[in-house]
Each structure stands twice: as structure tokens, then as C-alpha cells.
Amino acid sequence: MNNNTPILITGCHRSGTSMIAGIIHICGAYAGKVDKMYENIPIRQGIIKPILAASGGDIDGQYPLPTKITLRDGENFGKHITQYIQYQGKQPSEKWFYKDFRIVLTHMLWGLVFPDAKYVLVRRKDDDIIVSCLKTSYMKAFEDTEIQKKLGIRSVSEGWYWWLAEYKKRFNEMKKSGIQIKEVYPSKMIEQDFSEVKEIVEWLGLEWKEKEVKEFINPKLWRH
């Protein structure tokens, strides 16, 4: 893995991807121009969302999900991503990351243009994800009764379980594709078990900074 190859942090919504991105940033990876959730705004808005829109998928990864994305959907994808991150100030010696749940939905494209990338797949218990989706104001896709009828579901909760199953199918596709990928459960850190995330950080070739990481981890961050 060279310093022009990204670390890709992904998972489904409400899983703790922002917490993991924050730790990887603390441990030395360059983030670029990010929002408070550690998502690179120019890359997300200028490259990733348009690809999802062109595929017929929801740009926020709720419903509908894209059925197929090919290299044609992202002509010069790798070149543009690299240009964006360098323009934002990445130094040649710096490792860098991109964090976005949409990587799950576009993983075949990332794999084609960045074959040596390392992926961090953030996981959380299914029921906890669903409860969080139901409580989150912008997660509204399955309140639409027409969508419920189309999918043959009877409630908003059933809709989110359907959606999560679709993401998990893509997780399995990623793991079977031959990419370099490791899973991490941020919830373990709330119980003061940092072994898994430390292993991830060192696998990425970064410096584990336990004191700074522990100061960063806050149960309120997990709940939100």
C-alpha cells in the first residue's frame, strides 16, 4: 500500500464509521476537507453522489439502492479522486483516507481503480442499527407507504431490516472480491476494549496513539 492509495472506511449508516474515521485521523492519516462526520465534502458531493444518481440509486444510500455500477459510470474516477485529495493539501508522504457508507454501494468501482486499497468495514449489531435508524430524523425512506407496498413490507421497521439485509449482501460481495478488508466493532471500545481497533490502525501502517484515542472516545458520540 503506497501513500497514493486510500484507506477506505465504510459500513452502513448508524454503525460508528465516524468514530473509526476520527481514530484513524488521530493516528496519522490525512482526511482532507471533511465535515464533522469525517466525510470529504468535495469528493462526496462532486464525485460519489453524481455516480449514485446516474445509477438510479438514492444519493443518501437509503432507497432505492443502485443495482449496478460499472467503470463507465465513473470515467477517470481514480484520477479525479487523487486530484481532489492532492488539491486539498495532502503531502506525498501522508497516508490518507476516505470515509463514506456509499463505498459499500460503489465498491466495485473503488476496487477497479484502487486495487491495493485497504478497507475498514465498520459493523454494529443489527437490532442496534435498526433502533438508531428509527430514531434518526433524516432516515425516512420507509415511511412512504408506496415503497412499503412495492417491497411487500408492513412497517417502517421491516423496511429498515430489508435495507440492512441489502447492505449485508454487499458486505459479503466485498469480502469475497479479494480486496484487503478488516471488520471492526466500535461498540467494543465503549467497554474499554481497544484491541480490535489497535490492530486495524497498525495494519494500516499508522501509529497507535492510545491516550489520544481514549480521550476521543465518548459514549455520547456512540449514542448519537
GROMACS elastic network, one bead per residue, 0.5 to 0.9 nm:
[ bonds ]
;  ai    aj funct       b0    kb
    1     4     6  0.81848   500
    1     5     6  0.62369   500
    1     6     6  0.84497   500
    1   116     6  0.58557   500
    1   117     6  0.66846   500
    1   118     6  0.77584   500
    1   204     6  0.86220   500
    2     5     6  0.55118   500
    2     6     6  0.85013   500
    2    95     6  0.77663   500
    2   116     6  0.82667   500
    2   117     6  0.88407   500
    3     6     6  0.74521   500
    3    92     6  0.67826   500
    3    93     6  0.62857   500
    3    94     6  0.59187   500
    3    96     6  0.71173   500
    4    82     6  0.74211   500
    4    92     6  0.75619   500
    4    93     6  0.88165   500
    4    94     6  0.82662   500
    4    95     6  0.70935   500
    4    96     6  0.76431   500
    5    82     6  0.87080   500
    5    95     6  0.76758   500
    5    96     6  0.76232   500
    5    97     6  0.86322   500
    5   114     6  0.64698   500
    5   115     6  0.85961   500
    5   116     6  0.66874   500
    5   117     6  0.55615   500
    5   118     6  0.82832   500
    6    95     6  0.71946   500
    6    96     6  0.55533   500
    6    97     6  0.51582   500
    6    98     6  0.66967   500
    6   114     6  0.75325   500
    6   116     6  0.84074   500
    6   117     6  0.54717   500
    6   118     6  0.70311   500
    6   119     6  0.86409   500
    7    29     6  0.84507   500
    7    95     6  0.77515   500
    7    96     6  0.61733   500
    7    98     6  0.63222   500
    7    99     6  0.82717   500
    7   117     6  0.59081   500
    7   118     6  0.51236   500
    7   119     6  0.59893   500
    7   120     6  0.75324   500
    7   204     6  0.76088   500
    8    96     6  0.88784   500
    8    97     6  0.57248   500
    8    98     6  0.51741   500
    8    99     6  0.58851   500
    8   100     6  0.79263   500
    8   103     6  0.76654   500
    8   117     6  0.70048   500
    8   118     6  0.61693   500
    8   120     6  0.61301   500
    8   121     6  0.84097   500
    9    17     6  0.68287   500
    9    18     6  0.88543   500
    9    20     6  0.78043   500
    9    21     6  0.68019   500
    9    97     6  0.72331   500
    9    98     6  0.62473   500
    9   100     6  0.64250   500
    9   101     6  0.77248   500
    9   103     6  0.78915   500
    9   118     6  0.86006   500
    9   119     6  0.58616   500
    9   121     6  0.62077   500
    9   122     6  0.73618   500
   10    17     6  0.62929   500
   10    98     6  0.86458   500
   10    99     6  0.59302   500
   10   100     6  0.53833   500
   10   102     6  0.73539   500
   10   103     6  0.60095   500
   10   104     6  0.64676   500
   10   119     6  0.74295   500
   10   120     6  0.62666   500
   10   121     6  0.52006   500
   10   122     6  0.60747   500
   11    14     6  0.87065   500
   11    15     6  0.67253   500
   11    16     6  0.83559   500
   11    17     6  0.66347   500
   11   100     6  0.77723   500
   11   101     6  0.51415   500
   11   102     6  0.82267   500
   11   103     6  0.79578   500
   11   104     6  0.65498   500
   11   120     6  0.82169   500
   11   121     6  0.53163   500
   11   123     6  0.64223   500
   11   167     6  0.81543   500
   11   171     6  0.80041   500
   12    15     6  0.61097   500
   12    16     6  0.88553   500
   12    17     6  0.81670   500
   12    61     6  0.86977   500
   12   100     6  0.88802   500
   12   101     6  0.53753   500
   12   102     6  0.81794   500
   12   104     6  0.76550   500
   12   121     6  0.89648   500
   12   122     6  0.77740   500
   12   123     6  0.78253   500
   12   124     6  0.89795   500
   12   129     6  0.86326   500
   12   164     6  0.76212   500
   12   167     6  0.66734   500
   12   168     6  0.85717   500
   13    16     6  0.79068   500
   13    17     6  0.79039   500
   13    61     6  0.85351   500
   13   101     6  0.64334   500
   13   129     6  0.77311   500
   13   133     6  0.78994   500
   14    17     6  0.77169   500
   14   124     6  0.82254   500
   14   128     6  0.85803   500
   14   129     6  0.58118   500
   14   130     6  0.85187   500
   14   132     6  0.63484   500
   14   133     6  0.68407   500
   14   136     6  0.88566   500
   14   224     6  0.83687   500
   15    18     6  0.84721   500
   15   122     6  0.63786   500
   15   123     6  0.57645   500
   15   124     6  0.52460   500
   15   125     6  0.83908   500
   15   128     6  0.85846   500
   15   129     6  0.64985   500
   15   132     6  0.89798   500
   15   185     6  0.83386   500
   15   186     6  0.79663   500
   15   187     6  0.89567   500
   15   222     6  0.87581   500
   16    19     6  0.52709   500
   16    20     6  0.65683   500
   16    21     6  0.87402   500
   16   122     6  0.66826   500
   16   123     6  0.75823   500
   16   124     6  0.76455   500
   16   185     6  0.81102   500
   16   186     6  0.61863   500
   16   187     6  0.80842   500
   16   221     6  0.86706   500
   16   222     6  0.67029   500
   17    20     6  0.51993   500
   17    21     6  0.60858   500
   17    22     6  0.85651   500
   17    37     6  0.84306   500
   17    38     6  0.88665   500
   17    99     6  0.73577   500
   17   100     6  0.78596   500
   17   101     6  0.78325   500
   17   121     6  0.82958   500
   17   122     6  0.58294   500
   17   123     6  0.83795   500
   17   186     6  0.82843   500
   18    22     6  0.60458   500
   18    23     6  0.86368   500
   18    36     6  0.84609   500
   18    37     6  0.52379   500
   18    38     6  0.60617   500
   18    39     6  0.81361   500
   18    99     6  0.77106   500
   18   100     6  0.88515   500
   19    22     6  0.51505   500
   19    23     6  0.64164   500
   19    24     6  0.88192   500
   19    37     6  0.82554   500
   19    38     6  0.88077   500
   19   186     6  0.73533   500
   19   216     6  0.86006   500
   19   217     6  0.75823   500
   19   221     6  0.74952   500
   19   222     6  0.75868   500
   20    23     6  0.51183   500
   20    24     6  0.62468   500
   20    25     6  0.85718   500
   20   120     6  0.86573   500
   20   122     6  0.76603   500
   20   184     6  0.85275   500
   20   186     6  0.70712   500
   20   197     6  0.79890   500
   21    24     6  0.51194   500
   21    25     6  0.61137   500
   21    26     6  0.86056   500
   21    31     6  0.86118   500
   21    37     6  0.82114   500
   21    38     6  0.63113   500
   21    39     6  0.86836   500
   21    97     6  0.80812   500
   21    98     6  0.84009   500
   21    99     6  0.65354   500
   22    25     6  0.50606   500
   22    26     6  0.61852   500
   22    27     6  0.86582   500
   22    37     6  0.82621   500
   22    38     6  0.68158   500
   22   213     6  0.86612   500
   22   216     6  0.80177   500
   23    27     6  0.61699   500
   23    28     6  0.88258   500
   23   197     6  0.85843   500
   23   201     6  0.84138   500
   23   209     6  0.88123   500
   23   212     6  0.85827   500
   23   213     6  0.60559   500
   23   216     6  0.76506   500
   23   217     6  0.85805   500
   24    27     6  0.50464   500
   24    28     6  0.65477   500
   24    29     6  0.59499   500
   24    30     6  0.86933   500
   24    97     6  0.81657   500
   24   201     6  0.66624   500
   24   204     6  0.89306   500
   24   206     6  0.78895   500
   24   208     6  0.89127   500
   25    28     6  0.53890   500
   25    30     6  0.62843   500
   25    31     6  0.64769   500
   25    38     6  0.87792   500
   25    96     6  0.85408   500
   25    97     6  0.81495   500
   26    29     6  0.73112   500
   26   208     6  0.87340   500
   26   209     6  0.74559   500
   26   212     6  0.71927   500
   26   213     6  0.70874   500
   26   216     6  0.87767   500
   27   201     6  0.73059   500
   27   206     6  0.59178   500
   27   207     6  0.53359   500
   27   208     6  0.57495   500
   27   209     6  0.59462   500
   27   212     6  0.85499   500
   27   213     6  0.81596   500
   28    94     6  0.80594   500
   28    95     6  0.75692   500
   28    96     6  0.84919   500
   28   206     6  0.60579   500
   28   207     6  0.66658   500
   28   208     6  0.87502   500
   29    94     6  0.67177   500
   29    95     6  0.50808   500
   29    97     6  0.63482   500
   29   206     6  0.72581   500
   30    90     6  0.67176   500
   30    91     6  0.86884   500
   30    94     6  0.63879   500
   30    95     6  0.59981   500
   30    97     6  0.62851   500
   31    34     6  0.65925   500
   31    38     6  0.71837   500
   31    39     6  0.81887   500
   31    40     6  0.70970   500
   31    85     6  0.84979   500
   31    90     6  0.84178   500
   31    96     6  0.59788   500
   31    97     6  0.57553   500
   31    98     6  0.68965   500
   31    99     6  0.86856   500
   32    38     6  0.88986   500
   32    39     6  0.88804   500
   32    40     6  0.63116   500
   32    41     6  0.87797   500
   32    84     6  0.89041   500
   32    85     6  0.62565   500
   32    86     6  0.85881   500
   32    88     6  0.57045   500
   32    89     6  0.69827   500
   32    90     6  0.69875   500
   32    96     6  0.80139   500
   32    97     6  0.83868   500
   32    98     6  0.86245   500
   33    38     6  0.84734   500
   33    39     6  0.80261   500
   33    40     6  0.53999   500
   33    41     6  0.63035   500
   33    42     6  0.73457   500
   33    85     6  0.83892   500
   33    88     6  0.64844   500
   33    89     6  0.89093   500
   34    37     6  0.73761   500
   34    41     6  0.55806   500
   34    42     6  0.83873   500
   35    38     6  0.52979   500
   35    39     6  0.56409   500
   35    40     6  0.67268   500
   35    41     6  0.66023   500
   36    39     6  0.75468   500
   37    40     6  0.89173   500
   37    99     6  0.87879   500
   38    41     6  0.87340   500
   38    98     6  0.82656   500
   38    99     6  0.66416   500
   38   100     6  0.85456   500
   39    43     6  0.84933   500
   39    44     6  0.72174   500
   39    98     6  0.69391   500
   39    99     6  0.54929   500
   39   100     6  0.61972   500
   40    43     6  0.56374   500
   40    44     6  0.60149   500
   40    45     6  0.84966   500
   40    85     6  0.88423   500
   40    98     6  0.66540   500
   40    99     6  0.72920   500
   40   100     6  0.83326   500
   41    44     6  0.51486   500
   41    45     6  0.58722   500
   41    46     6  0.80064   500
   42    45     6  0.52750   500
   42    46     6  0.53855   500
   42    47     6  0.76244   500
   42    84     6  0.73603   500
   42    85     6  0.89702   500
   43    46     6  0.52881   500
   43    47     6  0.53044   500
   43    48     6  0.64590   500
   43    49     6  0.86741   500
   43    80     6  0.87101   500
   43    81     6  0.66833   500
   43    84     6  0.67935   500
   43    85     6  0.81198   500
   43    98     6  0.86477   500
   44    47     6  0.58257   500
   44    49     6  0.59986   500
   44    50     6  0.87325   500
   44   100     6  0.78762   500
   44   102     6  0.88338   500
   45    48     6  0.63410   500
   45    49     6  0.55888   500
   45    50     6  0.73599   500
   46    49     6  0.68758   500
   46    50     6  0.68125   500
   47    50     6  0.57651   500
   47    51     6  0.65027   500
   47    74     6  0.81922   500
   47    77     6  0.77561   500
   47    80     6  0.79817   500
   47    81     6  0.77306   500
   48    51     6  0.52895   500
   48    52     6  0.64587   500
   48    53     6  0.87633   500
   48    59     6  0.83100   500
   48    74     6  0.88114   500
   48   102     6  0.75575   500
   48   103     6  0.85628   500
   48   106     6  0.83254   500
   49    52     6  0.51356   500
   49    53     6  0.61294   500
   49    54     6  0.86024   500
   49    58     6  0.85983   500
   49    59     6  0.52284   500
   49    60     6  0.79251   500
   49   102     6  0.84226   500
   50    54     6  0.60637   500
   50    55     6  0.85901   500
   50    59     6  0.76479   500
   51    54     6  0.51292   500
   51    55     6  0.63148   500
   51    56     6  0.89254   500
   51    57     6  0.87991   500
   51    59     6  0.85127   500
   51    69     6  0.81057   500
   51    73     6  0.61285   500
   51    74     6  0.65356   500
   51   106     6  0.85471   500
   52    55     6  0.50926   500
   52    56     6  0.65359   500
   52    57     6  0.52535   500
   52    58     6  0.66296   500
   52    59     6  0.55560   500
   52    60     6  0.87917   500
   52    61     6  0.84563   500
   52    65     6  0.85708   500
   52    66     6  0.67305   500
   52    69     6  0.81108   500
   52    73     6  0.87613   500
   52   102     6  0.84890   500
   52   105     6  0.82197   500
   52   106     6  0.79628   500
   53    56     6  0.52714   500
   53    57     6  0.55452   500
   53    58     6  0.64425   500
   53    59     6  0.58638   500
   53    66     6  0.85834   500
   54    57     6  0.74657   500
   54    73     6  0.73303   500
   55    58     6  0.88050   500
   55    65     6  0.89195   500
   55    66     6  0.57618   500
   55    67     6  0.74756   500
   55    68     6  0.69163   500
   55    69     6  0.64226   500
   55    73     6  0.75208   500
   56    59     6  0.88342   500
   56    64     6  0.75167   500
   56    65     6  0.77367   500
   56    66     6  0.59465   500
   56    67     6  0.80599   500
   57    60     6  0.85352   500
   57    61     6  0.72496   500
   57    62     6  0.84601   500
   57    63     6  0.70241   500
   57    64     6  0.51673   500
   57    67     6  0.75984   500
   58    61     6  0.52683   500
   58    62     6  0.60505   500
   58    63     6  0.55283   500
   58    64     6  0.53580   500
   58    65     6  0.60060   500
   58    66     6  0.73526   500
   59    62     6  0.78330   500
   59    63     6  0.88181   500
   59    65     6  0.87103   500
   59   102     6  0.83301   500
   60    63     6  0.81198   500
   60   102     6  0.78300   500
   61    64     6  0.75156   500
   61    65     6  0.62046   500
   61    66     6  0.84558   500
   61   101     6  0.77390   500
   61   102     6  0.64612   500
   61   105     6  0.76418   500
   62    65     6  0.65268   500
   62   139     6  0.75696   500
   62   140     6  0.83763   500
   62   141     6  0.61751   500
   62   142     6  0.86694   500
   62   160     6  0.89940   500
   62   163     6  0.74055   500
   63    66     6  0.86625   500
   63   141     6  0.60077   500
   63   142     6  0.79489   500
   63   147     6  0.86203   500
   63   163     6  0.79701   500
   64    67     6  0.87637   500
   64   141     6  0.87086   500
   65   105     6  0.76435   500
   65   163     6  0.86885   500
   65   166     6  0.85289   500
   66    69     6  0.71736   500
   66   105     6  0.69651   500
   66   106     6  0.85972   500
   67   105     6  0.88335   500
   68   105     6  0.89401   500
   68   106     6  0.86779   500
   69    72     6  0.79663   500
   69    73     6  0.61903   500
   69    74     6  0.84489   500
   69   105     6  0.83289   500
   69   106     6  0.65595   500
   69   107     6  0.88654   500
   69   108     6  0.73172   500
   69   109     6  0.71047   500
   70    73     6  0.54464   500
   70    74     6  0.72902   500
   70   106     6  0.86288   500
   70   108     6  0.71984   500
   70   109     6  0.62828   500
   71    74     6  0.52928   500
   71    75     6  0.62870   500
   71    76     6  0.86887   500
   71    77     6  0.80508   500
   71   108     6  0.82695   500
   71   109     6  0.58601   500
   71   112     6  0.75772   500
   71   113     6  0.86305   500
   72    75     6  0.55054   500
   73    77     6  0.86576   500
   73   109     6  0.85088   500
   74    78     6  0.84168   500
   74   109     6  0.74030   500
   75    78     6  0.83724   500
   75    79     6  0.89442   500
   76    79     6  0.52603   500
   76    80     6  0.61119   500
   76    81     6  0.86287   500
   76   113     6  0.88979   500
   77    80     6  0.53307   500
   77    81     6  0.62046   500
   77    82     6  0.86722   500
   77   109     6  0.81011   500
   77   110     6  0.83959   500
   77   113     6  0.72678   500
   78    81     6  0.51718   500
   78    82     6  0.61607   500
   78    83     6  0.85583   500
   78   109     6  0.89670   500
   78   110     6  0.78271   500
   78   112     6  0.88179   500
   78   113     6  0.53583   500
   78   114     6  0.70863   500
   79    82     6  0.52662   500
   79    83     6  0.61500   500
   79    84     6  0.86405   500
   79   113     6  0.86269   500
   80    83     6  0.50283   500
   80    84     6  0.60821   500
   80    85     6  0.87199   500
   81    84     6  0.51749   500
   81    85     6  0.63958   500
   81    86     6  0.86975   500
   82    85     6  0.53691   500
   82    86     6  0.61686   500
   82    87     6  0.85025   500
   83    86     6  0.52098   500
   83    87     6  0.59613   500
   83    88     6  0.85846   500
   84    87     6  0.51929   500
   84    88     6  0.63384   500
   85    88     6  0.51323   500
   85    89     6  0.68162   500
   85    90     6  0.61020   500
   85    96     6  0.83928   500
   86    89     6  0.53335   500
   86    91     6  0.72874   500
   86    92     6  0.85223   500
   87    90     6  0.72617   500
   90    93     6  0.83469   500
   90    94     6  0.65338   500
   90    95     6  0.84016   500
   90    96     6  0.76458   500
   91    94     6  0.53874   500
   91    95     6  0.85547   500
   92    95     6  0.82470   500
   95   204     6  0.89911   500
   95   205     6  0.87179   500
   95   206     6  0.84106   500
   99   102     6  0.86822   500
   99   103     6  0.79128   500
  100   103     6  0.57299   500
  100   104     6  0.82086   500
  101   104     6  0.58816   500
  101   105     6  0.76228   500
  102   105     6  0.50756   500
  102   106     6  0.63163   500
  102   107     6  0.82411   500
  103   107     6  0.52480   500
  103   108     6  0.88600   500
  103   109     6  0.88653   500
  103   110     6  0.75102   500
  104   107     6  0.52548   500
  104   108     6  0.86770   500
  104   121     6  0.89470   500
  104   167     6  0.73218   500
  104   170     6  0.64494   500
  104   171     6  0.69763   500
  104   174     6  0.78933   500
  105   108     6  0.82092   500
  105   167     6  0.80005   500
  105   170     6  0.73161   500
  106   109     6  0.55868   500
  106   110     6  0.66440   500
  106   111     6  0.88679   500
  107   110     6  0.50519   500
  107   111     6  0.59976   500
  107   112     6  0.85876   500
  107   170     6  0.85125   500
  107   174     6  0.70202   500
  108   111     6  0.51012   500
  108   112     6  0.63105   500
  108   113     6  0.89653   500
  108   174     6  0.80664   500
  108   177     6  0.87235   500
  109   112     6  0.52215   500
  109   113     6  0.65263   500
  109   114     6  0.84524   500
  110   113     6  0.54543   500
  110   114     6  0.56516   500
  110   115     6  0.75556   500
  110   117     6  0.83865   500
  111   114     6  0.53169   500
  111   116     6  0.80400   500
  111   117     6  0.76362   500
  111   177     6  0.86654   500
  111   179     6  0.72174   500
  112   115     6  0.58240   500
  113   116     6  0.89453   500
  114   117     6  0.54889   500
  115   118     6  0.87995   500
  115   179     6  0.71823   500
  115   180     6  0.88455   500
  116   179     6  0.75528   500
  116   180     6  0.74150   500
  117   179     6  0.75734   500
  117   180     6  0.68556   500
  117   181     6  0.87610   500
  118   179     6  0.73529   500
  118   180     6  0.50480   500
  118   181     6  0.58527   500
  118   182     6  0.81766   500
  118   204     6  0.73158   500
  119   179     6  0.76787   500
  119   180     6  0.61089   500
  119   182     6  0.64605   500
  119   183     6  0.84839   500
  120   180     6  0.87615   500
  120   181     6  0.58576   500
  120   182     6  0.52883   500
  120   183     6  0.58960   500
  120   184     6  0.71094   500
  120   200     6  0.77251   500
  121   171     6  0.80715   500
  121   181     6  0.69178   500
  121   182     6  0.60432   500
  121   184     6  0.63233   500
  121   185     6  0.87920   500
  122   182     6  0.85735   500
  122   183     6  0.57701   500
  122   184     6  0.50842   500
  122   185     6  0.60226   500
  122   186     6  0.73458   500
  123   126     6  0.88216   500
  123   183     6  0.67224   500
  123   184     6  0.59886   500
  123   185     6  0.50597   500
  123   186     6  0.74366   500
  123   187     6  0.88216   500
  124   127     6  0.85921   500
  124   128     6  0.69552   500
  124   129     6  0.66224   500
  124   184     6  0.86283   500
  124   185     6  0.59333   500
  124   186     6  0.74984   500
  124   187     6  0.71787   500
  125   128     6  0.54032   500
  125   129     6  0.64279   500
  125   130     6  0.89397   500
  125   185     6  0.87330   500
  126   129     6  0.52148   500
  126   130     6  0.63865   500
  126   131     6  0.87828   500
  126   161     6  0.81584   500
  126   164     6  0.76707   500
  127   130     6  0.51371   500
  127   131     6  0.61842   500
  127   132     6  0.85736   500
  127   161     6  0.86867   500
  128   131     6  0.52009   500
  128   132     6  0.61679   500
  128   133     6  0.86308   500
  129   132     6  0.51335   500
  129   133     6  0.61461   500
  129   134     6  0.86939   500
  129   160     6  0.88616   500
  129   164     6  0.83710   500
  130   133     6  0.50243   500
  130   134     6  0.62225   500
  130   135     6  0.86920   500
  130   157     6  0.70739   500
  130   160     6  0.62024   500
  130   161     6  0.68459   500
  130   164     6  0.81185   500
  131   134     6  0.52042   500
  131   135     6  0.64034   500
  131   136     6  0.88059   500
  131   157     6  0.84131   500
  132   135     6  0.51283   500
  132   136     6  0.61370   500
  132   223     6  0.84875   500
  132   224     6  0.84222   500
  133   136     6  0.51889   500
  133   137     6  0.82510   500
  133   138     6  0.86326   500
  133   139     6  0.59009   500
  133   140     6  0.85604   500
  133   157     6  0.87878   500
  133   160     6  0.74143   500
  134   137     6  0.79507   500
  134   139     6  0.70868   500
  134   140     6  0.82957   500
  134   156     6  0.78866   500
  134   157     6  0.71829   500
  134   160     6  0.82105   500
  135   139     6  0.81234   500
  136   139     6  0.56105   500
  136   140     6  0.82905   500
  136   224     6  0.89233   500
  137   140     6  0.70436   500
  138   141     6  0.86023   500
  139   142     6  0.81927   500
  140   143     6  0.56754   500
  140   144     6  0.78903   500
  140   156     6  0.85915   500
  141   144     6  0.63980   500
  141   147     6  0.80246   500
  141   156     6  0.84086   500
  141   159     6  0.83106   500
  141   160     6  0.86920   500
  142   145     6  0.73379   500
  142   146     6  0.89182   500
  142   147     6  0.64756   500
  142   148     6  0.64284   500
  142   155     6  0.77487   500
  142   156     6  0.50879   500
  142   157     6  0.80216   500
  142   158     6  0.85109   500
  142   159     6  0.54769   500
  142   160     6  0.70985   500
  143   146     6  0.88560   500
  143   147     6  0.79845   500
  143   148     6  0.77048   500
  143   155     6  0.78668   500
  143   156     6  0.56146   500
  143   159     6  0.84770   500
  144   147     6  0.54376   500
  144   148     6  0.64762   500
  144   149     6  0.89365   500
  144   156     6  0.84496   500
  145   149     6  0.62075   500
  145   150     6  0.85895   500
  145   154     6  0.87483   500
  145   155     6  0.86303   500
  145   156     6  0.89487   500
  146   149     6  0.51290   500
  146   150     6  0.61879   500
  146   151     6  0.87172   500
  147   151     6  0.62091   500
  147   152     6  0.84115   500
  147   153     6  0.84651   500
  147   159     6  0.87196   500
  148   151     6  0.53203   500
  148   152     6  0.59156   500
  148   153     6  0.50311   500
  148   154     6  0.63636   500
  148   155     6  0.71017   500
  148   156     6  0.77589   500
  148   158     6  0.87515   500
  148   159     6  0.69508   500
  149   153     6  0.63246   500
  149   154     6  0.76744   500
  150   153     6  0.78881   500
  151   154     6  0.89848   500
  151   159     6  0.79763   500
  151   162     6  0.85598   500
  153   156     6  0.80549   500
  153   157     6  0.89620   500
  153   158     6  0.59290   500
  153   159     6  0.62767   500
  153   162     6  0.84678   500
  154   157     6  0.84124   500
  154   158     6  0.65676   500
  154   159     6  0.79128   500
  155   158     6  0.52413   500
  155   159     6  0.64182   500
  155   160     6  0.89700   500
  156   160     6  0.64948   500
  156   161     6  0.88411   500
  157   160     6  0.52566   500
  157   161     6  0.64153   500
  157   162     6  0.87486   500
  158   161     6  0.50612   500
  158   162     6  0.62064   500
  158   163     6  0.86112   500
  159   162     6  0.50831   500
  159   163     6  0.62023   500
  159   164     6  0.86689   500
  160   164     6  0.60384   500
  160   165     6  0.85071   500
  161   164     6  0.51022   500
  161   165     6  0.61977   500
  161   166     6  0.87153   500
  162   165     6  0.52082   500
  162   166     6  0.64602   500
  162   167     6  0.89594   500
  163   166     6  0.51436   500
  163   167     6  0.64966   500
  163   168     6  0.87891   500
  164   167     6  0.50813   500
  164   168     6  0.61970   500
  164   169     6  0.86851   500
  165   168     6  0.50327   500
  165   169     6  0.62905   500
  165   170     6  0.88348   500
  166   169     6  0.51556   500
  166   170     6  0.66330   500
  166   171     6  0.88456   500
  167   170     6  0.51397   500
  167   171     6  0.62959   500
  167   172     6  0.88355   500
  168   172     6  0.63291   500
  168   173     6  0.86215   500
  169   172     6  0.52271   500
  169   173     6  0.63569   500
  169   174     6  0.87886   500
  170   174     6  0.61544   500
  170   175     6  0.86251   500
  171   174     6  0.51625   500
  171   175     6  0.63344   500
  171   176     6  0.87277   500
  172   175     6  0.50854   500
  172   176     6  0.61387   500
  172   177     6  0.85601   500
  173   176     6  0.51987   500
  173   177     6  0.61078   500
  174   177     6  0.52068   500
  174   178     6  0.75384   500
  174   179     6  0.69910   500
  174   181     6  0.81609   500
  175   178     6  0.65136   500
  175   179     6  0.67997   500
  175   180     6  0.82359   500
  175   181     6  0.68634   500
  175   182     6  0.88435   500
  176   179     6  0.78254   500
  178   181     6  0.85311   500
  182   200     6  0.72504   500
  183   196     6  0.87375   500
  183   200     6  0.84227   500
  184   187     6  0.89990   500
  184   188     6  0.88705   500
  184   196     6  0.64171   500
  184   197     6  0.64940   500
  184   200     6  0.77295   500
  185   188     6  0.60228   500
  185   189     6  0.80723   500
  185   196     6  0.77451   500
  185   197     6  0.80896   500
  186   189     6  0.55874   500
  186   190     6  0.74460   500
  186   194     6  0.87535   500
  186   196     6  0.86904   500
  186   197     6  0.76900   500
  186   222     6  0.82165   500
  187   190     6  0.54416   500
  187   191     6  0.72512   500
  187   193     6  0.88272   500
  187   222     6  0.75849   500
  188   191     6  0.53535   500
  188   192     6  0.66767   500
  188   193     6  0.53226   500
  188   194     6  0.70663   500
  188   195     6  0.88937   500
  188   196     6  0.82183   500
  189   194     6  0.54032   500
  189   195     6  0.86046   500
  189   196     6  0.87465   500
  189   197     6  0.82324   500
  189   214     6  0.86956   500
  189   217     6  0.76507   500
  190   193     6  0.73113   500
  190   194     6  0.89062   500
  190   217     6  0.76119   500
  190   218     6  0.77034   500
  190   219     6  0.63473   500
  190   222     6  0.80138   500
  191   194     6  0.86095   500
  192   214     6  0.84996   500
  193   196     6  0.75183   500
  193   197     6  0.86433   500
  194   197     6  0.55751   500
  194   198     6  0.59831   500
  194   199     6  0.86091   500
  194   210     6  0.84474   500
  194   214     6  0.88206   500
  195   198     6  0.51324   500
  195   199     6  0.61821   500
  195   200     6  0.87479   500
  196   199     6  0.51967   500
  196   200     6  0.64192   500
  196   201     6  0.88508   500
  197   201     6  0.62079   500
  197   202     6  0.86760   500
  198   201     6  0.51212   500
  198   202     6  0.62605   500
  198   203     6  0.85071   500
  198   208     6  0.62518   500
  198   209     6  0.87743   500
  198   210     6  0.82608   500
  199   202     6  0.52786   500
  199   203     6  0.60291   500
  199   204     6  0.86399   500
  199   208     6  0.87912   500
  200   203     6  0.50116   500
  200   204     6  0.62653   500
  200   205     6  0.88472   500
  200   206     6  0.89589   500
  201   204     6  0.51877   500
  201   205     6  0.66446   500
  201   206     6  0.55119   500
  201   207     6  0.69273   500
  201   208     6  0.62074   500
  202   205     6  0.50246   500
  202   206     6  0.53917   500
  202   207     6  0.65206   500
  202   208     6  0.66177   500
  203   206     6  0.75019   500
  204   207     6  0.89317   500
  208   213     6  0.83756   500
  209   212     6  0.56070   500
  209   213     6  0.60848   500
  209   214     6  0.86636   500
  210   213     6  0.50565   500
  210   214     6  0.60477   500
  210   215     6  0.85574   500
  211   214     6  0.53107   500
  211   215     6  0.63161   500
  211   216     6  0.87225   500
  212   215     6  0.51335   500
  212   216     6  0.62279   500
  212   217     6  0.88340   500
  213   216     6  0.50115   500
  213   217     6  0.62789   500
  214   217     6  0.52363   500
  214   218     6  0.81038   500
  215   218     6  0.75100   500
  217   220     6  0.86683   500
  217   221     6  0.72354   500
  217   222     6  0.82294   500
  218   221     6  0.53664   500
  218   222     6  0.69033   500
  219   222     6  0.51411   500
  219   223     6  0.63181   500
  219   224     6  0.87297   500
  220   223     6  0.50905   500
  220   224     6  0.62044   500
  221   224     6  0.52814   500
